[in-house]
Amino acid sequence: MLIAFAIVRGFQHEVREKLVGFGAHIQIRPFDTNQSIEQNPIAANRDDINSLSQIDNIKSISPFIEKGGLIKTDSNLHGIVMKGVNNDFDFSFLNKNLVEGRLPYFTDTISNDVLISQRVASMLDLHVGSPLRVYFMIKDEIQPRGRKFSVCGIYNSGMSEFDNIYALCDIRHLQKLNRWGDSLVSGYEIMISDFDKLGEVLTDVNNTIDYDLEALDIVTRQAQFFDWLSLLDSNVYIILVLMTIVAIINIISIILILILERIPLIGLFKALGANNRMIREIFVRVSARLLFRGVLFGNLFGLGLIFLQHFTSVFPLNQEMYYLDHIPVLVQLDYILFVNLGVFSVSMLAVMIPAIIIRHINPSLALQHK
């Protein structure tokens, strides 16, 4: 049970962090019906956006621009979404998943650094330092406009849906292409410090920004992924129910064996004047001692495997199928206490069931039992 909780929660946490890494906890965009990546711009310096920093649990606020592009090499073409960011962008996720090179570095002049995924690099035979030409369609222009970049780093998140399309560059490149100057952006991304407070922060953000903007959280924008992650909870509940049923059957069998092996002893106790409650308490205490030892060894074995995987990642996964290259585990005190208290409580209730038959044992017949 401990291992089941640790793996499911670990998997949910790791996949959620990957989704947040590409789209932030909250995105602010113009409030309109245009669902494309290239929406109408908003001002880069607004009073309502500046006031968001006063909301609790907000860690960072950064502007971004997204624009569709086409990478062209001598022998290949590949469509991407170029995401323009500045130094306010939270690079912690990409830094964690960086496999080669470095993160983009922005100075006072426009940087030509671009960060691409390992999948794109492999498809187009690109490496750190390789020149990269990307073509963009510009409004009211027939011919696409090209921009030359230099690959500064390569990342690998394991999520092909995003790795296949996302690349990062200096936001000023895309502002220049869109003829926005430095005063317009596509939107803002907000990172928070506590995911459990996401609903509260989202409400505060929507109450703070003006009517022409809309804030959406990552759960809404990536609903298909979060619906899938929530289904994993059902698997845990099924495992818990099945293991609880098996445990109850085993416990009842063990207590019945203890009682049947000691029928003469029970008869002797009754002949000497012991009542059913006293005898039942004796078996409950013996059973509780056995259960405590079982729970103790179960914790040592389960938590031992969990911590072994946590620190060594000795058990691998197929990243193509599961988005992760190892089995993730998440150690949290709440489920450890819940499992231990739940198992011990249910086990003690199961002990009481066979103990009931003690009242039906006849002393004279029990003393003659062999």
C-alpha angles and dihedrals in degrees: 000000000000091000092048092052093044094050097044094046091044092051092047091049095048096047091045091053090052091052091048090047091062099037108019124232093280132016125198116206137158114290103245142108095259106114097178122112090247104065131161111291128248130211116278094218115046130155094226091053092047091053092057090081088073092065115102119251094020107132103178142356119201135170121234142182125205122198132169116240144169122232112213125194130169092275108013145053126202131177118226143170108239111210116201117206139162136216092287090068116110104242095176094106095048091044089055091051097041110126101174139013123359142292121273113278118211125199135165090291125063110273122222092203116126129184116211135177126259089243093057091043091052094047093049098034093241129156138183106295094022116138113244127197118199125187122210131193110234124203114259091009123109098199120061116243120232130216126191119222136173122229106241098171146001125220134189119199095168092234105113092191089069103024091060095059115019125094128162129221142154110301090223091068091061093042088055093047091050092045089237098131111208096305102077134061137170094243147299133276122213125201118196132200099228121040091198088065093054095109093050093047092048091054092049091048094051090048090052104045122076125261094261092065133067129202120207127182126226091252091062096040093048098032094147092059095045092047087054092049092050089055088063088069088065089058090054092051091050091050091049093050094048094046091046091053091049091047093050092050091049093047093049090049092050094048091047089053091049090052097044092050090054103043092121089051091051089050090051092050091051092047089053091053104266113148126224093258093056093049092045091053090054092056092043091055092048090048092047090054091051091047092049091054090047092050091047094052090043090055093047092050098040098042090041091059091043094053091043090056092041094057102031107024087216094161110069133204134205101258092200090064105030103029088236132084094213139031106271121220129188119199113209128165095220098065092040090057092041093053094045095047092042095049094046093046095048091045092053090050089050089052091059093060099068091035088069091071089067090080090058095055112109112220096218094048092043092055089054093047117116 
